[in-house]
């Protein structure tokens, strides 16, 4: 019964997101456009960290795209549904609360998977990216599963921010954090002050986890996974607080 409800909720959530150009266009087009410009047009065949720029940035822009799917899929969507009173309807229904969160997470991960597949296809077709089949799979799995901590962070934003402020707040978190983590420019090319901040950011650890599948990461995969897990727990705790605080509150 629970599995059937979760499946129905996931299908409805995917249908809703697919019909929202404000979600589909930024989450799919921006990572592809950035990767095409910075990863391919600006010298994709040049060497970096033992591989090519096109291959290196496939991992980092993959992380950038995945984070966007998760933060916008939760941060903006949950805030808007809170403002509409939709969460009150959900609470009053017999649907298990976990089904709502799982459906949003699976939907965000589905779009994250689409971003990664499109980036990989672009890199292989135009950037000359050539990887072993197992490496392609490892990169895909690392990036898509790496969306989970950012789903928790997005849920925290959506649970604490108002429906009008949520989009701006997500961008305020997403874009500077991505830049400071070396997802746009390799971490070695960032100012030293920014590079010292990067290891404290979850986006840095997702980027390094993805680069680790290509053999070019700083630190061990276990460390990156542990830090991402801590961020996920922090996001979940903040979301729980926000949802408890929000009970009975409405937005006009």
N, C-alpha and C positions, 0 to 999 in steps of 0.2 A: 504493500500500500504506500509506504513512505517513498520507495523508489519510483513508483508510478507518479506520485505527486511531484517529486523532484524533476522527473523527466518532463512532465507537462509544463512545469514552471520554467525550466531551462529552455524549452522550445518557444514558449511565449516571450521570454527575455531575448532570445536570439532574434526572433521576428521583430521585436520592438527596436532593437539596436540596428538591425539591418535597414530599417525604414527611417533612420535618423541620419541625414547627411552630415549634421553637425558632429556626429560621432564617427561615422564611417570614413569621411574624407580625411580629417586630421590623423586618425589612428593608422590608416592604411597608406595615404599618399605622402605624408610628411617624412616618415622614415625612408621611404623609397626615393623621394626627391633629394633628401640630404645625402643619402648613400651614393646616389648617382652623381651628385656634384662633387662631394668631398672624397668619396671612396673610389670613384671611377674616373671622372673627368679631370681631377686634379693630380693624376699620376698614379693610377691604380697598380701599375706594374712595378713601381719603385719598391725597394726593400725596406722592411721595418720589423724589428723583433724576430728575425729569422724567417719571415714570410713576406708576402707582398702587402701593400697598402689595401688593396681590394679585399684580400682575405682577412686581414686584421680588422678592418672596419666593418666587415660583414658581422663579426661578433659584437662589436661595440654598438653599431647602429641597430643590430638585432635586439640588444638589451634596451636601447632607447625606445624602440617600437613597442616592445613587450610592456615596459613600464607605463607607457602612455595608454595602452589598452586597459591595463588594470586600474590606474588612477582615475581615468575619465569614466570607465565603466562602473566604478563604485562611487568615487568622490562626487561627481555631478549627479549621477542617476539617483543615488540614495537621498541626497539633499533635496532634489526636486520632488521625489516621491514623499518625503517627509512633509514638505511644504504643501503638497496637494492633499495630505491626509490619507494617502494610500497605505502607509504603514499601520495606521489605526485600523483600517479595513482588514489588513493582513492579520493583525493581532486578534481581531474578532472572529476570524475564520478558523476552521479546524485544521488549516495547513500547518505543519510543523515549522517553527521559526527557522530551523536549520535549512529547510528546503529553499527558503528565500535567499539565504546567503550562498548556499552551494550552487544554486541556479545562476546567480550573478557571477560567481567565480568561474564556473564552467563556461559561461558565455564569454567572459573576458579572456579566458585561456583559449577559446576557439578563435577569437580574433587575433590573439597573440600568435597562435599557430599559423594563421593565414599570413600575418606580417612576415614571420620567419621564412615561410615557404616562398613568398614573393621575393624577399631579399636574396635568398639562396639562388632562386632562378635567375634573378638579375645579375648576381655576381658570377654565376657560371656562364651565362650567355654573353655578357658584355665585359666582364672583368677578368675572364680567364681563371676564375677560382676553380681549382681542382683538388678535391679531398677524397680520401678513402671513404667507402660507404659507411663504415663504422664511425668515422669522424663526423660525417654529415648527421648521422643519427644522434651522436653524443651532443653535438652543438644544438640540434633541435630540442632534445629533451632538456638540456640545461637551461635553455632560454624559456621554454614554455612552462616548465615547473618553477622557474625563477619568478614567474608572475605572481605566485601565491603570496609571498610577503607583501607585495605591493597592492594586492587585493585587500589585505588587512589594513594597510596604511590608507588606501582609498576609502575603505569603510569607515575608518576613524574620521577622515575629513568629512565624508558625507553625513556622519552622525553628529558632528560638532558644528559644522558651518551651515549657514542659511542657504536657501535655494538660489538666491541672487548672488551671493558672494562665493559660492563653491567653485564655479569655473575659474574665477580669478585666482582663488587660493590654490587650486590644483596647478595652474600654470606657474604660480609663484614658487611652488615646491618643485614641480617637474623640471622646468627648463634650467634654472640655476643648478639644481642638483645634478642634472645630466652633464652639464658643461663642466662642473667642478670635479666630476668623477672620471673625466677622460673619455666620455662616450662620443663626444664630437671631435675632439683633438686628443691624440695620444697623451697619456698622463705626463710623459717626459717633456712634452712641449708646453705644459702649463706653467705659470709663474710658481715659484717655489712655495709661496704662502698658500696658494690654492692646492698644490699637490700634497701639502701636509694635512690639509683638511679632508682630502678625498677618502682616506681609509675609515673615516667615521661615518661615511654615507653609504646607505644600502645599495645605491646605484653603482658605486665603485665595485662592490663585492659581486654583484651580478655580472658586471662587465668582465671582471677578472675570472669569474667562474666560466664564462663563455670562452674567454681567451685561453683558459686552461685546456679546453678540448683541442685547441690548436697548438698547444705547447708553448704559449707565449705569455703566461700569467705571472704576476707577482704573488707570492704566498701560496699556501696549500689549499686545495679544494675544501678540506675539512674546516679550515678557518673561515673561509667565505660562507660556507653553508651555516656554520654556527652563528655568525654575525647576522645573516639574513633571517635565521630563526628567531634571534632576539628581537630584531625589528618587527617581525611578524607578531610576536607575543605582545610587544609594546603597542602595536596598532590595534590588536584585538582588545587589549585592556582599555585603550582610549575609546574604542568604538562601544564597548559595553557600558562604559561610564556615560558616554553621550546619549546612547539610547535610553538608559535609565532616567537620565536627567530630562529627556525629551518627552516622557510619557504625559499625555494630555495637552502638550503644547501644540499650537497651530500657528500658521503663518498666513497673513492676509495679502 
